């Protein structure tokens, strides 16, 4: 009898602990909002909003954008958030918010996900978002450097990103896991940006910028391709 009573008590204790954990989890989730704006808050970006400014606009500058595979939607970045707008025109819909700087959106070939650059982890990194659930997943784990641009492979399995410090280099990542591989390493003065895959998945075209040291230092741009076979 004593054993049965103990088991019964243990069940009640276990239920109480689970209930408390559930309440704590719900409370913790509800606190992941900025106290002023009510927008998304990230643990690696602890700053609070100092004030809010509301305005309407019909234009922007220094935007990065992409068009959905079906040609019906434009996704663009403005003031650190990502928006979608019908290709035919209309009202823009914000799909990310908070203090994170979200830029460089790129649609996956099936149009169900996007890759983008964000500092929500405390530094620029490549992220993937499921457009239906809005769930995000971090692809790169850099603590220093910047992400200049990202692009999907036509088969939807890989992402190429231009990232690094001053002289950014091309890196290739599988969409699901792995540390990726640097595609171009030398010369150190070479800066490679704006990569895009060829439709047959065989080449990556990119813009090249190299520092030439002489009497004066200057830059020049070329478009080249990298054979992936």
N, C-alpha and C positions, 0 to 999 in steps of 0.2 A: 504493500500500500504506500509505503514511504517512497519507493522507487517511482511509482506512477505519479505521485504528487510532484516529485522533483522534475520529472519529464514535462508535466503540464506547466510547471512554473518556468521551465526553460523555454517552452514555446512562447509563453507570454513575454518573456524577456527578449527573445529573438525578434518577435513582432514589434516590440517597442523600439529596439535598436534600429531595425529597418525603417520604421516610421520616422525616427529622428534623422536618420541619414537622408531619407527622401526629402524631408523638410529642409535640411541643411543644403542639399544639392539644389533644390528649387530656389532657396534664398540666394545661394551663390550665383546661380544663373541670372537671377533678376537684378543682381548688382552689377552685371557686366554692361552697364549703360552709363554714358556720360551724364553727370548730374545736371548739367545745364541744357544740353541739346537733346538728351534722351537717345542719342545715337550709339552705334556700336562702340565698345571700348575694348582695347586689347591690352593684355597683361604686360607686354613688352613696350607699350607706349603709355606710360602712367600719367601723362599730363592731362589736366582737366581743361575744358574750354573756359576761356576768360570772358568771352562775350559772344553774342550771336548777331549776325547781320543777315537780313533777309532782303532779297531783291529778285527781280525777274529780268531775263535777258533773252535775246534772240540771236546772239552771236558770241563767239569766243575766239581766243588766240592761243597759239602753242598747243593745239589739240593733237592727240593721237587717236586714230580710229581704225575700224575694220568693218567690212560688210559681211553679213551672214551668208552662208553658202547658197541659200535660196534667193538671195538678192533683195529680200524684203525689209531688212532691218540694218540700221547703222548703229554700231556701238562706239562710243567715244568717251574720252576722259576730259573732265573739266574741274579745275580746282581740287584735284585729288580724289574725286569720286568718278565712278563709271556710270554711264547713262546709255539707254537705248532710245532710238527714235525711228519711226517708220521711214523707209527710203522715200516714200511719196511726200513726206512732211507731216507735221503734227506736233503733239506734245511729247517732250522727253520724259522718260521714266528712270529714276535713279535706282541702281541695283546694288551699289555699295555706299557706305557712309562712314562716319567716324573720323578720327584724327589721322588715320593711315593715308598715305599718299599712294593711291591706286592709279596706274597708268599703263600704257602700251597694251591694250586688249587685243587678243587674236582669237578668232573663232576656230574651233576644231572643225575638221572636214565634214562631220555629221551635223554640225550646228548645235550640239547638245551641251557643249562645254566651252569655256574660254580659258586661255592662258593669259596671264597679265603680270605686271611687275608691281610689287607693293612693299612698303617698309613696315607692315604691321607686326613683323617679328623683331623690330628694332633696327633693321637694316634692309636695304633693297634685296629682294629675292623674287624668284619666279613662283607663282601660285597658279592653281587650277581651280575653277569654280564650275560646279554643276548648275546649269542655268535653270533647271526645274526645281531642285531642292535648295539652291543657293548655298550648299555646303562647299567649303573651300579646303584645299589640301596644299601644303607647302612642298615644292619640288626641290629647290635649292636651300642650303642652310648657311649661307655666307654671313659673316659678321662684319665684313668691310667690303667696300667697293660699291659699284652701281650696276643696274641692269638697264641697258639702252634700248633693247628691242627683243621681241620674242616672236617665233613663228612655228606653226605645226608642219609636220611632214604630211604629204598627201594621204598616207595610209592611216593617219591619226594615232600612230604609235609613239612618235618622238617629237620633241620640242627642241629647236635650236635657239640659243640665246646669246646675245652679245653682252658680255659682262666683264667686270674687273675694275681696276683702278683707272689710271689716266689713259693707258693704251689698252682699250677693251679688246678681248679676244672672243672667238666663237667657241661655244660649248654645246655639246649634244647630250640630251637627257631622255631616258625613257619616261613615258608619262606616269608609270606606276611606281617605279622604285629605282634605286641606284644613285651613285655619286656622279655619274656622267663622265664625259671625256672631253678634253680640250682638243679642238680640231686643228687650230693653228697656234704654234708656240713661238716661232721665230720669223723675222727679227723682233727683238723686244720693243723697238720703236714703232712697230706696225699696229695700227688701230683698225679693227674690222667691225663694221656695224651694218645694220639694216639687212640681215640675212633673209632669204626666201628660197624655198625649195622649188625645183623644177617640177612640172606636173607628173613626170615619170619617176620621181623619187631618186634620180641618179645624181643630181647636182644641187649644190647650194650656191646661189648667187649672193654676192655681198658687196658692200661699198668699202673700199680700201682707202685709208688715210695714213700717210707716212710722213714722219718728221725728217726733213733734210737739213743738216747742219752745214752751213757754209759761212759766207760773209754775213748773211742774215738767215734766220730760221723761217721756213715757210711750209705750208701744207699743200698737197695736191691730192685729188680724188680720182679713183678709177673704179670701175665695176669689174669684178672678176668672179670666177666660179670655182667651186671645190668639187672634185670628182669623188662621189661617195661609193663607187664600186671598188 
